[in-house]
Amino acid sequence: MSTHQPSFTLGVEEEYLLVDRDTLDLVAAPEALMADCTAELEGQVSPEFLQCQIEVGTEVCRTVAEAGRDLARLRTAIANIAGNYGMAPLAVSCHPFADWHKQHFTDKQRYRELERDLGGVARRMLICGMHVHVGIDDNETRIDLMAQLPYFLPHLLALSTSSPYWKGDDTGLNSYRLTVFDNMPRTGLPPRFSSWSEYQQSVQIIIDSGLIEDGSKIWWDLRPSSRFPTLESRICDVSPRLDDALAIVALTQSIMHMLWRLRSKNQRWRIHDRFLVGENRWRAQRYGVSNGLIDFGKGAVVEFADLIEELIDLVREDAIALGCWPEVQSARRIVEYGTSADRQRAIEANAIAEGASVMEAQKEVVRSLIAEFTEGLETRLNAEPVTG
């Protein structure tokens, strides 16, 4: 067993939706807008599956604070450039009232192939997510941590939930995005592999069959990146507020450090059956932080506020070592005040109570999401780098 300590470096990818500032409906990104973004952000921005989407990715970052500064810079640039075209970005997983039938694909070979391979499933992919890469350069360590970490994926999902609406309807779910995404092949909780070679052999069969060209078309909630020596968490909705996103990034990094710490002592987290973890995944998808998850040891549902306290305590040593203890503790704020899905529903309900129609109320939701996109960015941009 490798005793080498991973770097635990970070890379964060966020996907955004673009809306017209007047109608607040989705709008395709003009080629000139993408050209401006590309010129300013030097390879950290790319078009997404649909023309109304745009994706950014940080540089390789040593700490959560560094990732926060980079994301603040990226969000600021996207917001300013979009503003020049009468548009605004949203860091939200589903637009409250947009219709996927009216969206158009980005004319890029990868996306044309997806439409060809997936048919109607691909055409409904009007969703955005946040992906967190953590540097784990040893292959066997990466595959071992991938087997243990799924227990915590429902906790991360619950904190991130930002997609209660679909085509103007309240779905009753806090993360409807996951419902849409789960219609794709090679999604959901990852299988358990006993070694890196077993993982490679399994993926290679799909590649050799001509179904995919590489591991980038495996979309599990957690996967070894096909491009980088990282373990990539993909389960989360994108967070409208950057501070909430960084709390989730910090927890993701700290959990992986905690699992590595156990491994270095020849210990490990208990691996529970996918059936049980899947039940918690559903509860997180359905309720966010407003209802509990199953404590498998107790055989009972435990309130999420209690679970987050246990999790924060569990990774305290690791978060301090990584320099992200403040961000880990800020996860409590999400539980106390609710997720984006909770805020969106509250805004709609308040607007309707004041006499607005459902459409008018959902436009208020979009306005709030525009405001949250830039919330706290200046503070992050001006924060002094932590050294030592």
N, C-alpha and C positions, 0 to 999 in steps of 0.2 A: 504493500500500500504506500502511495506517495505521501511523503511528509512535507513536500514543497508547499509553501504558502502562496495561494493565488494572489493576483494583484488587486482583485475586487474593484477594478476600474469600472466606470459607468459610461453607458451610452443610452440616451433616451430619444425615442422617436414619438412624435405627436402628429396626428392627422387632424386637419381642420376642414370645416365647411365654409364656403363663401356665400354671403348673402348681399342682396341689393339693399342699400341703406334706406331707400324709400319704401319699397314693397315688403322688405324683410324676408322675402322668399329666396330660395337658392338661385344662384346665377353662375354660369360657366365663366371660368377664368379666361380673360382675353390673352392671346399670345403675348401681347406687349407686357401685361402684368407679370406673366411667368418669366419673361426675359429680364424685367427689372429685378425680380426676386433672385433669379440666377446670378445676375451681375453683382448684386450686393452681398449675397450670402455664400458665394463661392463653393458650390457643391453641397451645401447643407439643406437644399430645398429641392423638391421634385414634384411633378404632377402625380396625381393618384388615379385610381381606377375610373372615377367619374370626373368630368370636367369641372364640377363644382367643388372638388376636393383639392387639397394641397398638403404635402407632407414635409415636415422638417426633422432634422436629426442633429443632435449635438456632436461636437468633437468627442474624442475619448477624454473623459474627465476623471480626475483622481478622487474627487469628493462630491457629495451631494450639493454643497454650496457652489462648487465650480459648475456643476450641471445646471444649477439654478440660474447662475449668471448667464450661461450660454443660452438657455431657454428664454430668459427674459430678453436677451438681445434678439433672438430669432422672432419671438412674438412681437416685439416692438417694430421690427423691420416689416414683418408681414402686415401688421395693422396699418402702418404708415403708407406702405405701397398700395394696399387695397383701398385705403381712403382716397388716394389720388384718382381712383377709377370709380368712385361712388359706391364702394363695396366695404364690407367688414367681415373679418374672420370670426368663427365660433369654434371654441374648443369643447365640443359637445358630441356625443356619440350618435344621436339621431336628431334631426330637425323636427320641431314640434308638429308642423303641418305640411311639409313638403311631400310631393308625390313622386315616388321613384319612377313611375312610368314616363315622367317628363324630363328625366335626366339623360345625358349623353355620355358615351364612353370617351375616354382619352384615346386618341389615335396613336397607339404605341403597340409594337408587336406583342409584348407580354400580355397586354390587356385584351388584344384581339384574340389571342390564344385562350385566355381565360373564358371569354364569352363563347368561343367555339366549344371548349371542353365542358363547360358547366351549364350552358343554356340559360333557362329561366332563373336558376339559382343565382347566377352572376348578376342578372339584371336587377335584382332586389338589393344589391350590396350598397345601399345608401347609408353606410355606417362608418364611424371613425373610432379608432382605439389609440391606446398608449402602449408602447413596447419598451421594456426596460432590459437592457443588456448589462450583465455583470461579468467581469473578466475572470474566467476560470480556465487557465490555459492547459491544465493537465486533463487529458481526455477521460481517464477513468474516474477522476474526481468529479468531473462535470456530469458523467452519466450516473454516478452514485447520488449526487445531490439532486439530480432530476427525478430520481425515484422517491426521495424523501420530501421534497418541497411541495408536492401537490396538496398535502394536508392543509397548507396555509393559503393556497390560492383562493378559496372562498372568502377568507378574511380580506384579502387585497381587493377582490372584486366588489365586495360589499361596500368598502370605503369609496370606491371610484364611481359608483353607479350614477349615470347621467342621461339615461335614455328611456324615460317613462312613456313617451308619445310615439305614435307611428301613424302618419297620414291624418293627423288631427284628432286621433282617438287616444285617450288614456288607456294604455294596455293593461294596467294593473300591475305591471312588472316595473322594477326599478332599472333593469338593464334589458330592454327589448333588443338592443344590439346583439346580445349573445344568442337570442332566439334566431335572428336572421343569419348570423355567422355559422351557427351549428348546422345549417342546411348544406354547408359546403362539405366536401369530403376531407378526410385527414384533419379533422378539428376535434375539439373537446380535450378531456384530460389525456395526458400522454400515456402510452403503454409503459410497462416497467421492463427495462432491459437489465440483464445481469452484468453486462460488460460493454465497452465501447465497440468491440468487434461485432457483438450481436446486433447492436443498433445499426452499425454500418452495413452489415449483411442484409438486414431487413429493408433498409432504405434502398440499397442497391438493386434488390429484386424489382422494386417499383420503377426505378430508373431504367434497368435493363429491359423491362417490359415496354418501354417507350411511353409511359403514362406521364412522367415528369422528367425534367432535365436535370434537376438537382433538388437538394433538401429545402430550398426556399419555398417550394410549393407544398410543404408539410406545415400545416397551420395549427398545431396543437396549442393548448393554453400555455405550454412551457416546452421549449425545444432547444437543442444545441443549435446555435446559429450556423448557417451554411457558409457565411462569409467571414465571421470573426471567431476568435477563441473565447466565446462567451456562452453563458446560459441565458436564454431570452424568455422573460415572462411576457405573455401576450394576452392575458386574460382580462386586463383592465379596460373599462371605458376611459375615454379621455376626460380630463378634469377641466372645467371652465376656469377655475382659480389655480394659478400656478402654485401657491403655497400648499394647496391640497395635493396637487400632483407630486410635489417634492416630499410630502409626508409618506406617500405610497412608495416613491422611489427609495426613500431612506429605509423603510420597513423591508422592502425587497432585498436591498443590499445587506441589511443587518441579519435577516433570516438566513441568507446564504452563508454569511460569515459564521453564524451560530452553528449551522449544520456542519460546516468545515471544521470548526473548533471541536465539536463532538467527534468527528471522524479522526481528527489528529490524536484523540485520546482513546481510539479504538472503540468508540461508542457511536450510536446513531439514533435518529428519531424513529419511532415505530412507524412502519409502513402499513397503512390501513387499506382495506379493499376499495377499489375504484367505485363500487356500489355505494359505500358509505360516504366517501368524499364527494361523489356525485350528488348525493342528497343535500349536502351542505352547499355545494355549488348552486343547486337549484334554489335553495333558501336565500342565498345571497343575491341571486339574480332576481328573485321575486320581491324580496323585502328590503334589500340594502342593509342598513344598520338598525332598522326599526323593529326587527324581530331577531331572535337569537339563532345560533347555530348549534348543532348537536355536539356535545362533549362526549366523545366515544367512550372514554373511561367511565364517566358517570352514567352513561346511557340516558341522558336527559338533554333537553334544549336549555342552553344557558344564554342569558341576556348578552347582547353584543358588547355593551359597556363593560361587563365583567371580563369578557373574552379579550377585549383590547387591552385592559389593564394587565392581564396575564401575559399577553404577547409582548407588551412594552417591557415588563419586568424580565421576561425570558431573554430578550435581546439587549438588555441594558449594557452589559459588558461589551458586546460587539459594537453597538452604536457609538459608545464612547471611544472605542479603539478606532473606529472609522471616521470619527469627527462629525457624526450626524445625529447626536443625541437630541438636540433641540427639535430637529425635524421629525424624529420618531415620536417624541412626546406630543407634537402638534396633531397627531392622529386623533387625540382625544377631542379636539375641537370639531372634527368632522362628525364624531359620534354625538357630541353634545348639541350641535346646531343642525345636523342632518346633512345628507349628501346633496349633490346638485339636483337629483331627481326629486328629493323632498322640497327643495327651494322652488323648483319649477312648478310643482303642484300648488304650493302655497301662493305663488304669484298669480297663477291662473284663478285660483279660488277667490283671492282678494279682489281681482279685477272684475270677476263675475258678480261678486257681492255688491260692487259699486255700480253695477248696471251695464257692464260690458258684455258683448256677445262672446261666444266661445272663440271665434276667430280673432276678435279684438284682444281678448285675454291672452291668447297664445302669441300674438304679436308683442304683447308686454313681456312675455317670457323671453322672446328673442332679443328684445332690447336689453333685458337684464343680462343675457348671455354675452352680448356685445360688450357691455360694461365690465363683466367679470373677466373677459379675456385679457384686459390690460391691468387688472387690479394687482397692485403690489409690484409691478414690473420695475418702476423707478427705484424702489428701495433695493431690490435685488441687483440692479445694474450698478448701484452706488456702493454696494456692500464691499468692505475691505476683504481681500483674499485672506483665508486662514493659513498661517504657515507654522512649521514646526511639528 
